[in-house]
Amino acid sequence: MELAVLAHVGIFDSGLGGLTVARALRARAPALPILYLGDTACFPYGGQSPAELEARVLVVGQSLVDRGCTALVVACNTATSAALERLRAELPVPVIGMEPPLKPAAEQTKSRRVIVLATAGTAAGERFARLEADHAVGVTVHTVPMPGLADLIEAGRARDPQVLAMLEQAIREPIALGADAVALGCTHYGFVAAPLRTLLPEHVAIIDAADAVARRTLAVLEGVAQHVTAGAVRPVDYDVTGDRRAFAAAVDCLRDVGETLPALANIRRRLATVGS
């Protein structure tokens, strides 16, 4: 009799943004083993060339497989755009990617006008262009690059007045024109949904891809017959490739301003093939 494979999900991002996905996945699967890697030594991923980023993401993905992960979530839109197909071709485990939630925004809008907040790399990528062509026909899409926003969030400044000013400037014109949905095109941006909400009319929806990716991950695990462990809530194991103290301090800052995050357990040793 063939033994069931116990699922062990690896999630990675260039920093702490992918914790929004870990949070959503932990909410749906309390006892699922999760290993989160913040590749903070290479933050932000958008600062690298496509070739450099593809190579880096392959190293990170392989390192998680080497540590026993049976499925991977690329919790970064920029990394997904640069390397998802290559990861799927070269790694022996299922790989789930991220994309800005433009499709649900386009499906939900009544005004036929939506906003996508994204990093410059995601906004300029071919994957996003295909997404818009495939799923936003007849919808006016205001794609707004947000340089520096992820950096502020990564630094633990998600409630900084500068963040509020950046968000207000980004949405002002599209909202005045009638946009009624805002799609968050970077996993970091899930940590500024609360201040963004204060700037929007009540009827304007904020759409975050984190929960959809969590649901997709569980569906993929079921499809490949990987067993999701049941039981008590367990912490999310994590490591970073850069400064652990800075990462932990930023996480504490998010908790201090009311962000709910899963319990985290630092595995206290670098992934051997990653980092400087």
Backbone torsions as a table, in degrees:
resi	resn	phi	psi	omega
1	MET	NA	129.9	-178.2
2	GLU	-74.5	130.8	-179.9
3	LEU	-76.2	143.3	178.2
4	ALA	-69.7	142.1	174.6
5	VAL	-83.5	126.6	176.8
6	LEU	-83.8	124.5	-177.6
7	ALA	-67.4	139.6	174.8
8	HIS	-142.9	106.8	-170.4
9	VAL	-95.5	129.3	171.7
10	GLY	-99.6	133.1	177.8
11	ILE	-124.5	133.9	176.3
12	PHE	-140.2	155.0	177.7
13	ASP	-153.8	172.0	178.6
14	SER	-74.3	-13.7	179.9
15	GLY	-156.8	-135.8	-175.2
16	LEU	-93.6	-2.7	-177.7
17	GLY	-58.3	-37.1	-178.7
18	GLY	-66.9	-10.0	174.6
19	LEU	-64.3	-20.7	173.9
20	THR	-64.1	-34.8	177.0
21	VAL	-74.6	-42.8	176.7
22	ALA	-59.1	-39.4	177.7
23	ARG	-61.4	-46.4	-178.7
24	ALA	-67.2	-39.1	-179.8
25	LEU	-69.4	-40.6	178.7
26	ARG	-63.9	-35.1	179.1
27	ALA	-64.2	-31.9	-178.5
28	ARG	-92.0	-21.5	-178.4
29	ALA	-140.7	82.0	-170.6
30	PRO	-58.3	-31.5	-173.9
31	ALA	-107.7	2.9	-179.7
32	LEU	-64.1	126.0	174.8
33	PRO	-64.5	126.2	180.0
34	ILE	-128.6	132.7	172.0
35	LEU	-116.9	117.9	-178.7
36	TYR	-103.9	131.1	176.3
37	LEU	-119.6	116.5	171.2
38	GLY	-92.9	110.1	-177.2
39	ASP	-83.5	59.6	-171.3
40	THR	-68.2	-18.8	175.6
41	ALA	-65.1	-20.1	-179.2
42	CYS	-118.0	20.1	177.1
43	PHE	-75.0	136.3	-5.2
44	PRO	-90.6	151.1	178.6
45	TYR	-61.6	-29.1	-179.9
46	GLY	-66.5	-11.3	178.4
47	GLY	-82.9	-1.7	-179.2
48	GLN	-105.6	157.5	174.5
49	SER	-70.4	158.5	178.9
50	PRO	-54.6	-40.5	-179.2
51	ALA	-67.4	-42.8	178.7
52	GLU	-63.5	-42.4	-178.1
53	LEU	-66.9	-42.4	178.3
54	GLU	-58.0	-44.9	-179.6
55	ALA	-63.6	-42.0	-178.6
56	ARG	-65.1	-44.7	-177.9
57	VAL	-63.4	-36.1	176.7
58	LEU	-63.2	-41.2	178.0
59	VAL	-63.8	-45.2	-179.8
60	VAL	-63.2	-45.7	-180.0
61	GLY	-61.8	-44.1	179.9
62	GLN	-64.1	-36.8	-179.8
63	SER	-62.9	-37.0	178.2
64	LEU	-70.6	-37.7	175.3
65	VAL	-63.1	-41.8	179.4
66	ASP	-62.6	-25.1	178.2
67	ARG	-90.3	9.0	172.6
68	GLY	101.9	4.7	179.2
69	CYS	-70.0	135.4	-177.2
70	THR	-102.8	-3.4	174.7
71	ALA	-158.9	150.3	-178.4
72	LEU	-124.5	144.8	170.4
73	VAL	-118.3	120.1	175.2
74	VAL	-86.1	94.0	-171.0
75	ALA	-88.1	48.8	-178.9
76	CYS	-152.9	123.8	-179.7
77	ASN	-65.0	-40.2	-178.4
78	THR	-65.3	-43.5	178.8
79	ALA	-67.2	-37.8	177.0
80	THR	-60.6	-45.6	-179.0
81	SER	-61.8	-37.0	-175.1
82	ALA	-81.8	-30.1	-164.3
83	ALA	-142.9	4.5	-173.6
84	LEU	-59.5	-48.2	-177.2
85	GLU	-62.4	-39.1	179.2
86	ARG	-66.7	-42.1	177.0
87	LEU	-58.9	-46.0	-178.9
88	ARG	-65.0	-31.6	-179.2
89	ALA	-75.7	-31.6	-169.8
90	GLU	-106.1	-19.1	-178.1
91	LEU	-100.3	147.0	-174.4
92	PRO	-87.7	19.0	-178.2
93	VAL	-130.8	159.3	174.9
94	PRO	-62.6	142.6	179.3
95	VAL	-126.8	123.7	179.6
96	ILE	-107.3	131.3	-179.1
97	GLY	-105.6	178.0	177.5
98	MET	-115.6	150.1	167.7
99	GLU	-148.4	152.2	178.4
100	PRO	-56.0	139.5	-175.7
101	PRO	-77.1	53.1	179.0
102	LEU	-68.9	-37.9	-178.3
103	LYS	-59.3	-53.2	178.3
104	PRO	-64.2	-32.4	177.1
105	ALA	-63.0	-44.1	-179.9
106	ALA	-67.0	-31.4	178.5
107	GLU	-73.8	-31.6	-174.5
108	GLN	-89.0	-25.7	-172.8
109	THR	-63.0	136.5	173.7
110	LYS	-97.5	-25.7	-179.4
111	SER	-86.8	-8.6	-177.1
112	ARG	63.2	35.1	179.3
113	ARG	-147.3	124.3	-176.6
114	VAL	-134.4	162.0	178.0
115	ILE	-114.6	138.0	170.8
116	VAL	-120.8	117.1	173.1
117	LEU	-92.3	125.7	-173.1
118	ALA	-149.9	163.0	169.5
119	THR	-71.4	161.6	-180.0
120	ALA	-61.8	-38.8	-179.2
121	GLY	-64.1	-42.3	178.3
122	THR	-67.5	-44.1	-177.8
123	ALA	-61.7	-32.6	-177.2
124	ALA	-92.9	-2.2	-173.5
125	GLY	-78.5	153.4	178.9
126	GLU	-65.3	-33.1	-178.1
127	ARG	-63.5	-40.9	178.7
128	PHE	-68.1	-38.4	177.7
129	ALA	-60.7	-40.5	177.7
130	ARG	-67.2	-38.6	179.2
131	LEU	-60.4	-44.8	179.6
132	GLU	-65.8	-42.2	-179.7
133	ALA	-65.3	-34.6	-176.0
134	ASP	-83.1	-31.5	-167.7
135	HIS	-125.7	1.2	-177.4
136	ALA	-126.1	30.1	177.8
137	VAL	-64.4	129.0	-179.8
138	GLY	81.5	4.5	179.1
139	VAL	-116.2	133.0	174.0
140	THR	-81.1	120.5	-177.1
141	VAL	-108.8	117.2	174.9
142	HIS	-94.0	97.7	179.3
143	THR	-90.4	119.4	-173.9
144	VAL	-118.1	105.2	173.6
145	PRO	-64.2	143.2	-175.7
146	MET	-123.8	66.2	-179.0
147	PRO	-60.6	132.1	176.6
148	GLY	91.3	-16.1	-177.0
149	LEU	-67.0	-47.8	179.4
150	ALA	-60.9	-34.1	179.3
151	ASP	-63.6	-41.7	178.8
152	LEU	-65.1	-42.1	178.8
153	ILE	-64.3	-42.6	179.8
154	GLU	-61.7	-29.2	-179.8
155	ALA	-86.0	5.4	178.7
156	GLY	82.3	21.1	-174.9
157	ARG	-112.5	39.8	-175.4
158	ALA	-66.3	-18.4	178.7
159	ARG	-112.5	17.7	179.2
160	ASP	-65.5	141.8	175.9
161	PRO	-54.9	-30.1	177.8
162	GLN	-64.4	-36.5	177.2
163	VAL	-63.0	-46.6	179.6
164	LEU	-60.7	-40.7	179.1
165	ALA	-65.2	-41.0	178.5
166	MET	-62.6	-43.8	-179.4
167	LEU	-65.5	-43.6	-179.4
168	GLU	-61.0	-42.9	179.6
169	GLN	-66.2	-37.6	-177.0
170	ALA	-66.5	-37.4	-172.9
171	ILE	-96.3	-14.0	-170.1
172	ARG	-52.9	-55.7	-175.2
173	GLU	-68.9	-48.5	179.2
174	PRO	-59.7	-38.0	178.4
175	ILE	-65.8	-40.4	177.7
176	ALA	-62.2	-28.9	179.5
177	LEU	-85.0	-6.0	174.5
178	GLY	110.9	7.5	177.6
179	ALA	-57.9	137.9	-178.0
180	ASP	-127.0	18.1	174.8
181	ALA	-151.9	140.0	176.5
182	VAL	-121.9	116.6	178.2
183	ALA	-96.0	128.2	-179.6
184	LEU	-87.9	109.8	-172.0
185	GLY	-97.0	20.3	175.8
186	CYS	-148.5	138.0	-177.0
187	THR	-63.1	-30.8	176.1
188	HIS	-58.5	-33.0	-171.0
189	TYR	-69.1	-16.3	174.4
190	GLY	-60.4	-22.5	179.7
191	PHE	-83.9	-2.0	174.6
192	VAL	-118.5	16.3	178.1
193	ALA	-62.3	-36.7	-178.0
194	ALA	-65.1	-51.6	176.9
195	PRO	-65.5	-33.4	176.7
196	LEU	-61.1	-39.6	-179.1
197	ARG	-58.2	-35.5	-178.4
198	THR	-68.9	-17.7	-177.4
199	LEU	-94.6	-10.2	-171.2
200	LEU	-105.1	146.6	169.0
201	PRO	-58.8	153.0	-174.0
202	GLU	-58.2	-32.9	-175.0
203	HIS	-79.3	-9.0	-177.4
204	VAL	-85.0	125.4	-177.5
205	ALA	-88.0	144.9	169.8
206	ILE	-106.2	125.7	-175.6
207	ILE	-119.0	119.6	-179.1
208	ASP	-114.7	138.0	-175.7
209	ALA	-83.1	-6.9	-170.2
210	ALA	-58.1	-49.3	-177.0
211	ASP	-68.0	-36.8	177.5
212	ALA	-62.3	-38.6	178.3
213	VAL	-68.8	-37.9	176.2
214	ALA	-61.2	-45.5	179.2
215	ARG	-63.8	-40.5	178.7
216	ARG	-64.2	-39.4	179.2
217	THR	-61.3	-45.9	179.7
218	LEU	-65.5	-36.1	177.2
219	ALA	-65.8	-39.9	178.1
220	VAL	-64.6	-43.7	178.7
221	LEU	-59.7	-43.1	177.9
222	GLU	-63.4	-39.6	-177.9
223	GLY	-66.5	-27.2	178.9
224	VAL	-104.7	16.5	174.2
225	ALA	60.6	38.5	171.4
226	GLN	-95.0	129.7	-174.5
227	HIS	-82.8	127.2	176.5
228	VAL	-90.9	115.8	-176.8
229	THR	-60.7	136.1	174.5
230	ALA	-100.6	163.3	176.5
231	GLY	136.5	-160.0	-176.7
232	ALA	-69.9	156.9	178.2
233	VAL	-62.5	132.5	177.7
234	ARG	-118.0	153.6	178.6
235	PRO	-65.5	158.5	171.0
236	VAL	-87.6	118.9	173.9
237	ASP	-69.4	144.3	179.1
238	TYR	-149.0	159.5	170.2
239	ASP	-149.5	164.2	175.6
240	VAL	-132.8	157.5	179.6
241	THR	-94.7	-8.4	179.0
242	GLY	-114.3	-134.0	-173.9
243	ASP	-79.8	110.7	-179.0
244	ARG	-65.2	-39.3	-177.5
245	ARG	-65.5	-40.3	179.1
246	ALA	-64.3	-40.6	179.0
247	PHE	-63.7	-48.4	-178.9
248	ALA	-62.4	-37.9	179.6
249	ALA	-65.7	-40.2	178.8
250	ALA	-65.9	-40.1	176.2
251	VAL	-61.5	-43.1	178.2
252	ASP	-61.2	-39.1	178.4
253	CYS	-62.5	-40.4	177.6
254	LEU	-63.5	-43.5	177.4
255	ARG	-62.0	-39.3	-176.8
256	ASP	-64.1	-27.5	179.9
257	VAL	-97.4	12.2	171.0
258	GLY	102.1	3.4	177.2
259	GLU	-73.8	130.0	177.9
260	THR	-88.9	121.3	179.8
261	LEU	-127.6	151.3	176.5
262	PRO	-67.0	157.9	172.9
263	ALA	-60.5	138.4	-177.7
264	LEU	-116.9	140.0	178.2
265	ALA	-123.4	112.8	-179.8
266	ASN	-72.3	124.1	-179.3
267	ILE	-78.6	-5.7	165.9
268	ARG	63.1	21.7	170.9
269	ARG	-154.2	140.6	-176.3
270	ARG	-67.4	147.1	170.4
271	LEU	-65.0	128.9	-166.0
272	ALA	-59.3	-33.7	-173.8
273	THR	-96.8	7.8	-176.4
274	VAL	-125.7	145.1	173.3
275	GLY	106.9	174.4	-177.0
276	SER	-104.2	NA	NA
